[in-house]
Amino acid sequence: MFWNLNYWDKASTLAGEVEDPSRTFPKALYGAVIVVVCSYLIPLLAGTGSLESDSSEWSDGYFAEVGFLIGGSWLKWWIQAAAAMSNLGLFEAEMSSDAFQLLGMSEIGMLPSIFASRSKYGTPTISILCSATGVIFLSWMSFQEILEFLNFLYAIGMLFAFAAFIKLRLKKPDLHRPYKVPLKTFGATMLCVPPATLLVLVMCLASLRTFLVTGGVIVLGFFLYPFIIHAKNKNWAHFVSIDDIKLNDCDVEDDENVMRHMADEAGVRLLSDSSSSSSMEKVSEIQKEVKIYK
């Protein structure tokens, strides 16, 4: 159930492909919450209310058997077909969010620019291939092991996200935010306590194998990050920088968006290859050019 209800934050990786995401995303999330709750609650109420089966019988794939006992063969096949389409949609959503996350990291200079390359249809080809490769590497694990592994990694990622959320509230209260939780810093911190407690509980329930595999992935990340920084400094691969942003390709409205984006200190630090002072000088130059265009 935890796995089925997580990864809501992955939708943010596709925000660049959505028109007016600040309005579209909240409406979509509200609607999705209602649909997800109904899709779980209604079948569970129907199944548990119509049958007197033991709780031990509710294993993987039992919903199809419940459909057969209630409505016959047609309902069983309908549930199985719906489950297959749902799994296909989950796979596509996971591939898309992972690929666009790699693309976004490349566009702000955290990964080589090759990950930002797109096909003629606008899809991030290299990022999709990397995401598919990760899926293949997970094929040697059982479904239950994959769920446990993903839940553990997701819990760690969300704990880091909560920590970053609170730190930015404390250190950068005036930073431009497309979305903002309508609470003060203390209230926002208290809001993170219940989910953080649940995440720690999920991590405590993991097996020893999950701890070992996840620990290996985390250690690899600690070594991979300085390696990428070293490769960036040595010019072993091309990385996107501030100088790669071409104002000539923007109209007046785009110029205003570029200036606001470049003034974001978080983005400047990610794009910068040198000290923060030189980065801010470049931002100042860009802002002056924008004023000239206007």
Secondary structure, DSSP 8 states (H G I E B T S, - for coil): -TTTT--GGGGGGGGGGSSSHHHHHHHHHHHHHHHHHHHHHHHHHHHHHH----GGG--TTHHHHHHHHHH-HHHHHHHHHHHHHHHHHHHHHHHHHHHHHHHHHHHTTSSBGGGG---TTS--HHHHHHHHHHHHHGGGS-HHHHHHHHHHHHHHHHHHHHHHHHHHHHH-TTS--SS--SS-HHHHHHHHHHHHHHHHHHHHT--HHHHHHHHHHHHHHHHHHHHHHHHHHTTSS-B--GGG--GGG--HHHHHHHHHHHT-HHHHHHH-SS-HHHHHHHHHHHHHHHHHH-
